[in-house]
Amino acid sequence: VACLRGHKKAVVLLLSKGFRADLKDLNNRTALHEAASRGHIKTIRRLLEKGAAINAKDDLGWTPLHEAAACGKNKAVSLLVEKGADMIMRNYHGCTAFHEAAASGSVGSVRYLCNK
């Protein structure tokens, strides 16, 4: 919930108390998936610093980059790519983050991913 809402202080506190940055929910989504889908840059940075798996796949094969791109979170897309997210990783429907950005009309994400 802290990652969904972008509460960086709560995320920092939880991580300092031993919560793992790569824990998954019932759908295999991580905190990084949630932060990326909302574009919470500070939270994304902190999770990556604490070892969150940048290319973690959920039950549909979506990575945090798929989430950010499909949701039009351009700053999150660029940060994830800068930090090493795999731009050609496909979800279980065969789509890359670029495909998901295009399908959802996220023009900024499409432009960014095209130019990388």
Contact map, one row per residue, 1 for C-alpha under 8 A:
11111000000000000000000000000000000000000000000000000000000000000000000000000000000000000000000000000000000000000000
11111111011000000000000000000000000000000000000000000000000000000000000000000000000000000000000000000000000000000000
11111111001000000000000000000011011000010010000000000000000000000000000000000000000000000000000000000000000000000000
11111110000000000000000000000010011001000000000000000000000000000000000000000000000000000000000000000000000000000000
11111110000000000000000000000000001001000000000000000000000000000000000000000000000000000000000000000000000000000000
01111111000000000000000000000000001001010110000000000000000000000000000000000000000000000000000000000000000000000000
01111111111000000000000000000000000000000010000000000000000000000000000000000000000000000000000000000000000000000000
01100111111100000000000000000000000000000110010000000000000000000000000000000000000000000000000000000000000000000000
00000011111110000000000000000000000000000000000000000000000000000000000000000000000000000000000000000000000000000000
01000011111111000000000000000000000000000000000000000000000000000000000000000000000000000000000000000000000000000000
01100011111111100000000000000000000000000010000000000000000000000000000000000000000000000000000000000000000000000000
00000001111111110000000000000000000000000000010000000000000000000000000000000000000000000000000000000000000000000000
00000000111111111000000000000000000000000000000000000000000000000000000000000000000000000000000000000000000000000000
00000000011111111110000000000000000000000000000000000000000000000000000000000000000000000000000000000000000000000000
00000000001111111111100000000000000000000000000001000000000000000000000000000000000000000000000000000000000000000000
00000000000111111110000000000000000000000000000000000000000000000000000000000000000000000000000000000000000000000000
00000000000011111110000000000000000000000000000000000000000000000000000000000000000000000000000000000000000000000000
00000000000001111111000000000000000000000000000000000000000000000000000000000000000000000000000000000000000000000000
00000000000001111111101000000000000000000000000000000000000000000000000000000000000000000000000000000000000000000000
00000000000000100111111000000000000000000000000000000000000000000000000000000000000000000000000000000000000000000000
00000000000000100011111000000111000000000000001101110000000000000000000000000000000000000000000000000000000000000000
00000000000000000001111100000111000000000000000000111000000000000000000000000000000000000000000000000000000000000000
00000000000000000011111110000110000000000000000000000000000000000000000000000000000000000000000000000000000000000000
00000000000000000000011111111110000000000000000000000000000000000000000000000000000000000000000000000000000000000000
00000000000000000000001111111100000000000000000000000000000000000000000000000000000000000000000000000000000000000000
00000000000000000000000111111000000000000000000000000000000000000000000000000000000000000000000000000000000000000000
00000000000000000000000111111000000000000000000000000000011000000000000000000000000000000000000000000000000000000000
00000000000000000000000111111100000000000000000000000000111000000000000000000000000000000000000000000000000000000000
00000000000000000000000111111111110000000000000000000001111000000000000000000000000000000000000000000000000000000000
00000000000000000000111110011111110000000000000000000001010000000000000000000000000000000000000000000000000000000000
00110000000000000000111100001111111000000000001000000000000000000000000000000000000000000000000000000000000000000000
00100000000000000000110000001111111100000001001000011100000000010000000000000000000000000000000000000000000000000000
00000000000000000000000000001111111110000000000000000000000000111010000000000000000000000000000000000000000000000000
00110000000000000000000000001111111111000000000000000000000000010000000000000000000000000000000000000000000000000000
00111100000000000000000000000011111111111011000000000000000000000000000000000000000000000000000000000000000000000000
00000000000000000000000000000001111111111001000000000000000000011011000010011000000000000000000000000000000000000000
00000000000000000000000000000000111111100000000000000000000000010011011010000000000000000000000000000000000000000000
00011100000000000000000000000000011111110000000000000000000000000001001010000000000000000000000000000000000000000000
00000000000000000000000000000000001111111000000000000000000000000001000011110000000000000000000000000000000000000000
00100100000000000000000000000000001101111111000000000000000000000000000000010000000000000000000000000000000000000000
00000000000000000000000000000000001100111111100000000000000000000000000000110010000000000000000000000000000000000000
00000101000000000000000000000000000000011111110000000000000000000000000000000000000000000000000000000000000000000000
00100111001000000000000000000000001000011111111000000000000000000000000000000000000000000000000000000000000000000000
00000000000000000000000000000001001100011111111100000000000000000000000000010000000000000000000000000000000000000000
00000000000000000000000000000000000000001111111110000000000000000000000000000000000000000000000000000000000000000000
00000001000100000000000000000000000000000111111111000000000000000000000000000000000000000000000000000000000000000000
00000000000000000000100000000011000000000011111111110000000000000000000000000000000000000000000000000000000000000000
00000000000000000000100000000000000000000001111111111100000000000000000000000000000000000000000000000000000000000000
00000000000000000000000000000000000000000000111111110000000000000000000000000000000000000000000000000000000000000000
00000000000000100000100000000000000000000000011111110000000000000000000000000000000000000000000000000000000000000000
00000000000000000000110000000000000000000000001111111000000000000000000000000000000000000000000000000000000000000000
00000000000000000000110000000001000000000000001111111100000000000000000000000000000000000000000000000000000000000000
00000000000000000000010000000001000000000000000100111111000000000000000000000000000000000000000000000000000000000000
00000000000000000000000000000001000000000000000100011111000000110000000000000001000110000000000000000000000000000000
00000000000000000000000000000000000000000000000000001111100000111000000000000000000011000000000000000000000000000000
00000000000000000000000000001100000000000000000000001111110001110000000000000000000000000000000000000000000000000000
00000000000000000000000000011000000000000000000000000011111111110000000000000000000000000010000000000000000000000000
00000000000000000000000000111100000000000000000000000001111111100000000000000000000000000000000000000000000000000000
00000000000000000000000000111000000000000000000000000000111111000000000000000000000000000000000000000000000000000000
00000000000000000000000000000000000000000000000000000000111111000000000000000000000000000011100000000000000000000000
00000000000000000000000000000000000000000000000000000000111111100000000000000000000000000111000000000000000000000000
00000000000000000000000000000000000000000000000000000001111111111110000000000000000000000111000000000000000000000000
00000000000000000000000000000000100000000000000000000111110011111110000000000000000000000010000000000000000000000000
00000000000000000000000000000001110110000000000000000111100001111111000000000001000000000000000000000000000000000000
00000000000000000000000000000000100100000000000000000010000001111111100000011001100011100000000010000000000000000000
00000000000000000000000000000000000000000000000000000000000001111111110000000000000000000000000111011000000000000000
00000000000000000000000000000000100110000000000000000000000001111111111000000000000000000000000010000000000000000000
00000000000000000000000000000000000111100000000000000000000000011111111111011000000000000000000000000000000000000000
00000000000000000000000000000000000000000000000000000000000000001111111111001000000000000000000011011000010011000000
00000000000000000000000000000000000010000000000000000000000000000111111110000000000000000000000010011111110010000000
00000000000000000000000000000000000011000000000000000000000000000011111110000000000000000000000000001001010000000000
00000000000000000000000000000000000000000000000000000000000000000001111111000000000000000000000000001000111110000000
00000000000000000000000000000000000111100000000000000000000000000001111111111000000000000000000000000000000010000000
00000000000000000000000000000000000000100000000000000000000000000001100111111100000000000000000000000000000110010000
00000000000000000000000000000000000000101000000000000000000000000000000011111110000000000000000000000000000000000000
00000000000000000000000000000000000100111001000000000000000000001001000011111111000000000000000000000000000000000000
00000000000000000000000000000000000100000000000000000000000000001001100011111111100000000000000000000000000010000000
00000000000000000000000000000000000000000000000000000000000000000000000001111111110000000000000000000000000000010000
00000000000000000000000000000000000000001000000000000000000000000000000000111111111000000000000000000000000000000000
00000000000000000000000000000000000000000000000000000100000000011000000000011111111110000000000000000000000000000000
00000000000000000000000000000000000000000000000000000000000000001000000000001111111111100000000000000000000000000000
00000000000000000000000000000000000000000000000000000000000000000000000000000111111110000000000000000000000000000000
00000000000000000000000000000000000000000000000000000000000000000000000000000011111110000000000000000000000000000000
00000000000000000000000000000000000000000000000000000100000000000000000000000001111111000000000000000000000000000000
00000000000000000000000000000000000000000000000000000110000000001000000000000001111111100000000000000000000000000000
00000000000000000000000000000000000000000000000000000010000000001000000000000000100111111000000000000000000000000000
00000000000000000000000000000000000000000000000000000000000000001000000000000000100011111000000111000000000000001000
00000000000000000000000000000000000000000000000000000000000000000000000000000000000001111100000110000000000000000000
00000000000000000000000000000000000000000000000000000000000000000000000000000000000001111110001110000000000000000000
00000000000000000000000000000000000000000000000000000000000011000000000000000000000000011111111110000000000000000000
00000000000000000000000000000000000000000000000000000000100111100000000000000000000000001111111100000000000000000000
00000000000000000000000000000000000000000000000000000000000111000000000000000000000000000111111000000000000000000000
00000000000000000000000000000000000000000000000000000000000100000000000000000000000000000111111000000000000000000000
00000000000000000000000000000000000000000000000000000000000000000000000000000000000000000111111100000000000000000000
00000000000000000000000000000000000000000000000000000000000000000000000000000000000000001111111111110000000000000000
00000000000000000000000000000000000000000000000000000000000000000100000000000000000000111110011111110000000000000000
00000000000000000000000000000000000000000000000000000000000000001110110000000000000000111100001111111000000000000000
00000000000000000000000000000000000000000000000000000000000000000100100000000000000000100000001111111100000011001100
00000000000000000000000000000000000000000000000000000000000000000000000000000000000000000000001111111110000000000000
00000000000000000000000000000000000000000000000000000000000000000100110000000000000000000000001111111111000000000000
00000000000000000000000000000000000000000000000000000000000000000100111100000000000000000000000011111111111011000000
00000000000000000000000000000000000000000000000000000000000000000000010000000000000000000000000001111111111001000000
00000000000000000000000000000000000000000000000000000000000000000000010000000000000000000000000000111111110000000000
00000000000000000000000000000000000000000000000000000000000000000000011000000000000000000000000000011111110000000000
00000000000000000000000000000000000000000000000000000000000000000000010100000000000000000000000000001111111000000000
00000000000000000000000000000000000000000000000000000000000000000000111100000000000000000000000000001111111111000000
00000000000000000000000000000000000000000000000000000000000000000000000100000000000000000000000000001100111111100000
00000000000000000000000000000000000000000000000000000000000000000000000101000000000000000000000000000000011111110000
00000000000000000000000000000000000000000000000000000000000000000000110111001000000000000000000001001000011111111000
00000000000000000000000000000000000000000000000000000000000000000000100000000000000000000000000001001100011111111100
00000000000000000000000000000000000000000000000000000000000000000000000000000000000000000000000000000000001111111110
00000000000000000000000000000000000000000000000000000000000000000000000001000100000000000000000000000000000111111111
00000000000000000000000000000000000000000000000000000000000000000000000000000000000000100000000001000000000011111111
00000000000000000000000000000000000000000000000000000000000000000000000000000000000000000000000001000000000001111111
00000000000000000000000000000000000000000000000000000000000000000000000000000000000000000000000000000000000000111111
00000000000000000000000000000000000000000000000000000000000000000000000000000000000000000000000000000000000000011111
